[in-house]
Amino acid sequence: MLAHAIDRRGALLILGSATAWSFGGTIARFLSVSESWTIVFWRAFFASVFLLGFMLRRQGVRNTVGLFRAMGWPGVAVGLCFALASTCFVVALAYTTVANVLLIQAGVPLIAALMAFVLFGERVALSTWAAIAAVISGVAIMVSESIGGTVSPVGDGLAVLIALAFAGATVITRRHAQVQMMPAVCTGTLIATCVAALMTPQFGVSAPDLGLLFLFGAFNLGLGMALFVTGAPLLPSALAALIGIAEPVLGPLWVWLIHNEIPSQRTLVGGAVVFFALLGHILWQMRQSGQDASGT
């Protein structure tokens, strides 16, 4: 009974994080701020405040400081990956569609598997190779629009860079199990805040935009990460990844319903290839784990 309750709570937390993250593109489309570095600064600043407040409320000052110290250089590396990804996300939305960015990110677990094989020689199952090939094909279909000049190659290039950064963070976390995700991602938002503060030509924004930037940082990025980090340990990784698929599904849907931003045919086709490759791989993993647990 207790196990089922914990699983249900973990599933709701992961679903909550995916839902919070899925509103990122919708919030960004409401902003009237034209300078991307200004958006990055305020988003990262509000996310940093939220995450630090969350950690201090749960852990206290002494334990929070201890968590930052315990993550070490691997945690800083993960933070750098998150800083790069969150910065590129904001800039990419100025050049390409929300659907392109989110659907390319959906392939992160499989890109991480490929990265671990190339860098560390980790064994990759045949089923994973098939899924990786499908993801690469799907991403190629989506970015082919930028090659043909239909959309900006900068946007799709940044979307691929986001996926690589998230995959890098995943690989580092696997290799260094002591990395604490909450201080690591908070480090990433602090790094992004400092870099954007140096790069932005102006900090001033209107009151409505400041409210939206608060939602973009504290709700979309900060709350989403807090829910994910809290819920992920309660679930098998495959199940957490399966529930997390809600983000690339819901994100383009909100932008379509609210902003009438309709994904192109190639985005839909390529995104479907990426989505079903990831879904099939996760379901296969869950089936194999179930067979191993039952001894069959």
Backbone torsions as a table, in degrees:
resi	resn	phi	psi	omega
1	MET	NA	-45.6	179.6
2	LEU	-63.1	-40.8	-179.5
3	ALA	-61.5	-42.0	179.9
4	HIS	-64.7	-38.1	180.0
5	ALA	-65.2	-42.1	179.8
6	ILE	-64.8	-42.5	179.8
7	ASP	-62.4	-40.4	-179.4
8	ARG	-65.3	-42.8	179.0
9	ARG	-64.0	-43.5	178.7
10	GLY	-62.3	-42.1	179.8
11	ALA	-63.1	-41.2	179.5
12	LEU	-66.7	-37.4	178.5
13	LEU	-65.6	-44.1	179.4
14	ILE	-66.3	-40.9	177.1
15	LEU	-63.4	-38.7	177.2
16	GLY	-63.2	-40.8	179.2
17	SER	-65.6	-43.8	179.4
18	ALA	-63.0	-38.1	179.1
19	THR	-67.2	-43.7	178.3
20	ALA	-61.6	-45.4	180.0
21	TRP	-64.1	-31.9	-174.4
22	SER	-67.5	-16.6	-179.1
23	PHE	-87.2	0.3	-176.7
24	GLY	-57.8	-49.9	-178.9
25	GLY	-64.7	-38.1	179.6
26	THR	-63.9	-45.0	179.0
27	ILE	-63.3	-43.4	-178.4
28	ALA	-60.7	-36.6	-178.2
29	ARG	-69.2	-18.8	177.5
30	PHE	-81.7	-20.2	-174.8
31	LEU	-68.7	140.4	175.2
32	SER	-102.2	2.2	178.8
33	VAL	-71.8	126.9	-177.3
34	SER	-91.1	-21.6	-177.2
35	GLU	-88.9	115.2	-176.2
36	SER	-63.4	-37.9	-178.8
37	TRP	-66.1	-30.3	175.7
38	THR	-66.2	-42.1	177.8
39	ILE	-63.9	-44.7	179.7
40	VAL	-59.1	-43.5	-178.1
41	PHE	-60.2	-54.2	-174.7
42	TRP	-69.0	-37.1	177.9
43	ARG	-63.0	-48.5	-179.2
44	ALA	-66.1	-37.6	179.4
45	PHE	-62.4	-49.8	-179.1
46	PHE	-65.9	-35.8	176.9
47	ALA	-65.4	-40.5	178.4
48	SER	-61.8	-45.8	179.5
49	VAL	-61.0	-44.0	-179.2
50	PHE	-63.8	-48.5	-176.1
51	LEU	-66.7	-40.5	176.3
52	LEU	-63.6	-42.5	177.2
53	GLY	-62.3	-41.5	179.0
54	PHE	-61.5	-44.9	-179.1
55	MET	-67.6	-43.0	179.8
56	LEU	-64.7	-37.3	179.5
57	ARG	-67.0	-39.1	-176.9
58	ARG	-85.4	-38.6	-170.4
59	GLN	-106.3	-23.7	-172.2
60	GLY	84.8	167.0	-175.1
61	VAL	-64.7	-49.1	-175.1
62	ARG	-62.5	-46.7	-179.1
63	ASN	-68.3	-33.3	177.5
64	THR	-64.2	-45.5	176.5
65	VAL	-60.7	-40.3	178.5
66	GLY	-62.9	-36.6	178.8
67	LEU	-65.8	-41.2	178.1
68	PHE	-64.3	-40.6	179.3
69	ARG	-67.7	-38.9	-175.1
70	ALA	-69.1	-25.9	-176.1
71	MET	-71.2	-25.7	175.0
72	GLY	62.8	-163.5	-178.8
73	TRP	-66.0	-34.3	174.3
74	PRO	-59.0	-37.0	177.1
75	GLY	-65.7	-38.6	176.3
76	VAL	-63.2	-39.9	178.8
77	ALA	-63.1	-41.8	176.9
78	VAL	-63.8	-40.6	177.5
79	GLY	-60.7	-41.3	177.4
80	LEU	-61.8	-39.9	177.6
81	CYS	-62.0	-44.4	179.2
82	PHE	-66.6	-37.9	177.8
83	ALA	-61.8	-44.1	178.8
84	LEU	-63.5	-45.1	-177.3
85	ALA	-65.3	-45.9	-177.2
86	SER	-67.3	-34.2	177.4
87	THR	-68.6	-47.1	-179.8
88	CYS	-63.5	-31.7	179.5
89	PHE	-60.3	-46.7	-179.3
90	VAL	-63.5	-46.1	-177.7
91	VAL	-67.6	-40.1	-177.8
92	ALA	-60.8	-35.4	-177.9
93	LEU	-66.2	-17.3	176.5
94	ALA	-79.7	-11.8	-173.7
95	TYR	-120.6	-25.4	-176.1
96	THR	-138.8	178.1	-175.6
97	THR	-80.2	157.5	175.8
98	VAL	-60.5	-39.0	-179.3
99	ALA	-60.5	-44.2	178.9
100	ASN	-58.5	-47.6	-177.1
101	VAL	-63.4	-48.9	-174.3
102	LEU	-72.6	-38.2	-178.0
103	LEU	-72.0	-33.1	174.5
104	ILE	-66.6	-37.6	177.3
105	GLN	-64.6	-24.4	-177.9
106	ALA	-60.8	-24.2	-178.8
107	GLY	-85.7	7.2	-175.9
108	VAL	-54.2	-46.2	-179.0
109	PRO	-58.0	-36.7	-179.3
110	LEU	-79.6	-34.4	174.7
111	ILE	-63.8	-36.6	178.0
112	ALA	-64.3	-39.6	178.1
113	ALA	-62.8	-41.7	178.2
114	LEU	-66.0	-41.4	179.5
115	MET	-63.4	-41.5	179.4
116	ALA	-65.4	-34.5	177.9
117	PHE	-67.7	-44.7	-177.6
118	VAL	-68.4	-43.0	-174.2
119	LEU	-83.7	-37.1	-171.5
120	PHE	-124.7	0.7	178.2
121	GLY	68.7	24.5	178.5
122	GLU	-65.8	141.1	-178.0
123	ARG	-65.8	135.8	178.4
124	VAL	-121.0	123.9	-179.3
125	ALA	-68.2	157.2	-179.5
126	LEU	-59.6	-39.5	179.0
127	SER	-63.6	-35.5	178.5
128	THR	-69.5	-39.3	176.5
129	TRP	-59.2	-42.0	179.5
130	ALA	-63.2	-42.0	179.5
131	ALA	-67.4	-39.3	177.7
132	ILE	-61.0	-43.8	178.9
133	ALA	-61.5	-40.0	179.1
134	ALA	-66.1	-40.8	179.4
135	VAL	-63.6	-44.8	178.5
136	ILE	-60.4	-40.4	178.1
137	SER	-63.9	-43.8	-179.9
138	GLY	-64.0	-43.6	178.3
139	VAL	-63.5	-39.0	179.1
140	ALA	-62.4	-38.6	178.1
141	ILE	-63.1	-43.4	-178.1
142	MET	-67.0	-46.2	-176.7
143	VAL	-77.8	-9.2	178.6
144	SER	-63.7	-22.5	176.8
145	GLU	-65.4	-36.5	179.5
146	SER	-71.1	-32.9	177.0
147	ILE	-66.1	-37.4	179.5
148	GLY	-81.6	-3.5	177.2
149	GLY	87.3	5.8	-179.8
150	THR	-69.2	-41.4	175.4
151	VAL	-129.0	169.0	-177.4
152	SER	-70.1	130.6	176.0
153	PRO	-65.4	-22.0	178.6
154	VAL	-63.5	-45.8	-178.3
155	GLY	-62.1	-49.3	-179.4
156	ASP	-68.9	-34.2	176.1
157	GLY	-63.4	-41.3	177.3
158	LEU	-66.8	-36.0	177.6
159	ALA	-62.6	-40.7	176.7
160	VAL	-66.2	-38.9	178.7
161	LEU	-64.0	-38.1	175.9
162	ILE	-59.3	-47.6	-180.0
163	ALA	-61.2	-41.0	178.7
164	LEU	-65.2	-39.1	179.5
165	ALA	-65.6	-44.8	177.6
166	PHE	-64.4	-39.6	178.0
167	ALA	-64.0	-40.4	177.1
168	GLY	-60.7	-42.7	177.4
169	ALA	-62.4	-38.3	178.8
170	THR	-64.3	-44.6	-179.2
171	VAL	-64.7	-43.2	179.4
172	ILE	-62.6	-41.1	179.8
173	THR	-64.3	-38.6	177.6
174	ARG	-65.4	-41.5	-176.7
175	ARG	-74.4	-25.0	-178.2
176	HIS	-127.6	87.9	-173.4
177	ALA	-63.5	-17.8	-177.8
178	GLN	-78.9	-8.1	-178.6
179	VAL	-64.4	123.8	176.2
180	GLN	-89.9	122.3	-172.7
181	MET	-68.8	-37.2	-176.8
182	MET	-63.6	-53.9	176.8
183	PRO	-64.9	-28.8	179.3
184	ALA	-66.3	-47.5	-179.4
185	VAL	-70.5	-32.3	175.8
186	CYS	-65.2	-39.3	174.5
187	THR	-59.6	-40.1	178.6
188	GLY	-62.3	-43.4	179.3
189	THR	-68.1	-34.5	177.5
190	LEU	-67.1	-41.0	177.4
191	ILE	-62.3	-46.0	179.7
192	ALA	-61.9	-38.5	178.3
193	THR	-61.1	-46.6	-177.9
194	CYS	-66.5	-43.7	-179.9
195	VAL	-64.6	-45.2	-179.4
196	ALA	-65.1	-34.3	178.1
197	ALA	-62.2	-33.4	178.6
198	LEU	-78.4	-27.9	-172.8
199	MET	-93.7	-29.8	-173.9
200	THR	-72.8	138.5	177.8
201	PRO	-79.7	-13.9	-178.6
202	GLN	-156.7	150.9	178.4
203	PHE	-108.6	-19.9	-174.9
204	GLY	-69.7	132.5	175.5
205	VAL	-138.8	162.1	178.8
206	SER	-71.2	162.4	179.7
207	ALA	-60.1	-44.3	177.2
208	PRO	-61.4	-41.3	178.5
209	ASP	-65.5	-37.1	178.8
210	LEU	-63.8	-38.5	175.9
211	GLY	-63.6	-42.3	177.6
212	LEU	-66.0	-38.7	179.1
213	LEU	-66.9	-33.4	174.0
214	PHE	-62.2	-45.5	177.0
215	LEU	-63.1	-42.0	-179.2
216	PHE	-60.8	-39.0	-177.8
217	GLY	-88.7	-58.4	-174.0
218	ALA	-70.9	-45.7	-176.5
219	PHE	-82.6	-57.6	-173.8
220	ASN	-65.3	-51.9	-176.0
221	LEU	-89.6	-51.8	-174.4
222	GLY	-67.9	-56.1	-179.1
223	LEU	-62.7	-40.5	178.7
224	GLY	-57.7	-45.2	180.0
225	MET	-68.5	-40.1	179.2
226	ALA	-61.1	-43.5	178.7
227	LEU	-64.8	-41.5	-178.3
228	PHE	-65.3	-47.5	-177.8
229	VAL	-64.2	-33.3	179.2
230	THR	-74.3	-37.7	-175.6
231	GLY	-86.8	-29.5	-175.0
232	ALA	-57.5	-41.5	-179.4
233	PRO	-66.3	-15.2	-177.3
234	LEU	-88.0	-6.7	-174.7
235	LEU	-129.6	153.2	168.5
236	PRO	-60.4	145.5	-174.6
237	SER	-59.5	-37.0	-179.6
238	ALA	-64.8	-40.2	179.7
239	LEU	-69.2	-39.8	177.0
240	ALA	-61.0	-42.3	178.5
241	ALA	-65.1	-37.6	179.9
242	LEU	-63.1	-46.2	179.1
243	ILE	-66.5	-34.6	-179.6
244	GLY	-65.0	-15.5	176.8
245	ILE	-61.4	-17.7	179.5
246	ALA	-58.7	-30.1	-177.9
247	GLU	-62.9	-55.1	-179.8
248	PRO	-69.2	-13.0	175.5
249	VAL	-83.8	-48.1	-175.5
250	LEU	-75.5	-36.9	-176.1
251	GLY	-54.1	-57.0	177.6
252	PRO	-62.8	-29.2	179.5
253	LEU	-65.8	-45.6	179.1
254	TRP	-60.8	-44.1	-177.7
255	VAL	-66.1	-35.5	177.7
256	TRP	-67.4	-45.5	-177.3
257	LEU	-70.6	-37.8	-173.6
258	ILE	-92.0	-40.3	-174.7
259	HIS	-111.6	-0.7	-179.6
260	ASN	57.9	34.4	175.7
261	GLU	-90.0	103.4	-173.4
262	ILE	-95.6	123.2	178.1
263	PRO	-61.9	148.6	178.4
264	SER	-74.2	169.6	-179.4
265	GLN	-62.3	-42.2	-179.7
266	ARG	-66.7	-36.0	176.5
267	THR	-63.2	-43.0	179.8
268	LEU	-65.6	-42.9	-179.5
269	VAL	-67.3	-51.2	-180.0
270	GLY	-63.7	-40.4	178.0
271	GLY	-63.7	-38.4	177.9
272	ALA	-64.0	-39.3	178.0
273	VAL	-62.6	-47.2	179.3
274	VAL	-62.5	-47.1	-176.2
275	PHE	-61.2	-49.3	-176.6
276	PHE	-73.4	-27.6	174.4
277	ALA	-65.3	-45.0	178.6
278	LEU	-67.1	-44.2	-179.8
279	LEU	-60.8	-47.0	179.8
280	GLY	-62.6	-40.2	180.0
281	HIS	-65.5	-42.5	-179.7
282	ILE	-65.3	-44.2	179.1
283	LEU	-63.4	-37.5	177.1
284	TRP	-64.1	-42.7	177.6
285	GLN	-60.6	-43.5	-179.6
286	MET	-65.0	-38.2	178.2
287	ARG	-65.6	-44.5	179.5
288	GLN	-64.2	-39.7	177.9
289	SER	-64.6	-38.3	177.6
290	GLY	-65.5	-39.1	178.1
291	GLN	-67.4	-40.7	179.1
292	ASP	-64.3	-38.3	-178.9
293	ALA	-68.2	-33.6	-179.5
294	SER	-85.8	-8.2	178.2
295	GLY	79.9	17.3	179.3
296	THR	-93.1	NA	NA
